[in-house]
Amino acid sequence: MAKLMGPRFKICRRLGLNVYGHPKAMKRASKGMARNDKKLSDYGTQLLEKQRLRAYYGVLEKQFKTYVKKAIKNRGITGDLLLISLESRLDNLVYRMGLASSIRQARQMVNHGHILVNNEKVDIPSYQVRVGDRITLKEASRKNPIFQDNYLNRGSFAVPYVENDQENFSAVYLRIPKREEIPIEINEQLVVEFYSKYV
């Protein structure tokens, strides 16, 4: 299965943003910011923001373009709809609930069958979780010390649209998030402008 790979720290430096949330990546990202402060064309600024958003969620170009097309076709603010679709991915919500330390790890957990949605195994990272769905770590996987450490030390992961039940290693997707609640530094309007010429 295709996935976004590559050295995380180099990607953060190139994008000038810590898209992976790793503490060590912060220094690399700040070094990249100096380079990205150079005068960019409108196209260059839009392209950089698109690459940042893709890196945040670990989505390849073809799949990302599908999310953009869907957001453009639906009623509402295109940028907000795009972020909501990405935020509702199963791998992202596994990360948001604190079971994984990164999107990459969350994707791996889903691929390997560790995650249940409404008590059914789902091994598709891009699966769109609906409001009210319950995400649970499979009981046999709860003894894994990596997952335990991630979940029990998840204070910084808390978002208001995901309600955690730590005792049962589960969470409910409570509601569609508001834009200001989504914890990413991005100008999604620039991403929409980038694709408006091609989609």
N, C-alpha and C positions, 0 to 999 in steps of 0.2 A: 504494500500500500504506500502511495506517495505521501511524503511529509516534508515539512520545512526543516532542513537540517543545516549544519554549519557551526563553526565556532561561535558560541554565544557572545563572548566578550568582544570579539572582532565586529560582530554584527552591531552590538551596542555602540561601539566606537564609531562605526560608519554612519549609524543613524543619529548619533548624538543624543541618545535617549536610552534609559535603562528599561527596555521593553520586557526583560525577563524577571525583574524583581530580585535578582541575585545581588547580595551586598557588594561583592567584588566587582560586579558589572558597573556599579555607580561611578567608580573612578574612570573606567574605560569610556563610559558615556560622556563624562564631563570633558575628557580630552577631545572627543569627537565634536562636542558643541563648538569648540573654538574654530574648527574647520568649517562647520556648517553655518557659522556666522558670516561667512563670505557671501557677497551679493549673489543671490540666486535669481534666475528668471522666474516668472510666474509658473511656467511649466515645471521648472526644477523644484520649486517650493511644493507644488502639488504632488509631484512624483515622490519626493522625500516623505511627505505626510502619508501617502498611500503605502509606502514601504514600511513605515513605522506601524501603521494599523495592522497590516498583514502580519508583521513580526509579533505584535502583541498577542494575537490569537493563533499564530502558527499555521496560517492558511495559505495554500498555494494560489497562484494567480488565477488559474481557471476556475477554481471553486470560489475564490473571492469575487470574481466578476459576476458569478451567478448570484451571490448575495446582493451585489450592487444593483443588478437588473431587477431583482425582486423588490428591492426597496424603492426603486424609481417607479415601478408599476403600481405599487400600493399607495393608498391615500395617506397623507400625513407628511411630516417633515422627513425628507429622504435620509438625511444624515442620522437622525434619531432612529429611524426604522432599521438602518444598516447596523448600528451599534446594538440595538435590541436583538436582532437576529444572531449576531456574533456572540453576544452575552448569554443567549439562551442555548448555546451549544452545550452538550453534555460534558465534554472535557473541560470547558471553562467553568461550569458550575461545580464540578468535582474539585477544581482548584479553588473556587470562591468559598466553598464550604470548609476548606482547610485540610482535605484528605491528602492533597499533593502539594509539594513545595514549588511546583512550576507547572505551566501548561503542558510541557513535554511529559513530565511525570504523570500528570492526570490522563493524558492521551494514552500513555502506555498502560495505565491501570484499566482504562476502559477496554482497550484492545485485548488485554489478557483476561477479560471476563471477571474482574473483581467488583464490578459495579452493577447494581440492580436499580431499575426504575419501576416503581409500583410493584415491587417483588418479582419482576421479570428481568432476566439478564439482558443487557444491551451492550454490545461490543462495537458500536459505531460512534466514534468520537464526535462526529458532526450531528448526531441525533438532536433534533429540536425538542427541548424539554418544554412542556406546557405548564401554565400556571396551575398550581395544585398538585403537580407531580412530586412524588417522594423519591429521593435519591438515597441509596443505602449501600454501604460497604458490605459485601458478602460476608456472612458470619465466619466462614472458614478463613477469610483474609484478615480478620480483626486481630489475630495474634502476631501479625507481621509488625516488628518493632518500628519499621520506617513509617508505616501508616499511623501507628499509635502516636509516635512522636510528632508527626505532622499535625494530627488532629488535636492532640491535647495542648499543643503550643500554638494554637491558631488565632490568637487575639487580634493580630493585625489583618486578618483575612475578612473580618466581619463586614457584611454589607446588609442593609436593611431589607432587601427583597429576598433574602435567604434565611430561613429560620432553622437553626441547628438543634438537633437532639443528640447531645454528645454521648449520653448513656447508651444509645442504640446505633451510634455511628451513622446517623442519617440526617437528612435535611429536606425541607419542603421549599419549593420555588413558590414563594408567597404571591408575587405580583410582578407585572412588567416594571422594570426599573425606570426611574426618571433619569434624564440625561445627567443631571448634576450628581447623581448617586453612583454612576459608573466610574470606578476608580482608575481611569486611564487619562494620560495627558496627550490629547490629540485634537486637531481641528478637523473634524469630520467633513465640514463644508468644503474644504480644499480637496478632499478625496472625491466627493461628489462632482466637483468642478472638473477634476482630472478625467473622470469617466464620462462626463456628459457629452464629450465630443465623439466618443467611440461606442457607447452603448445604445 
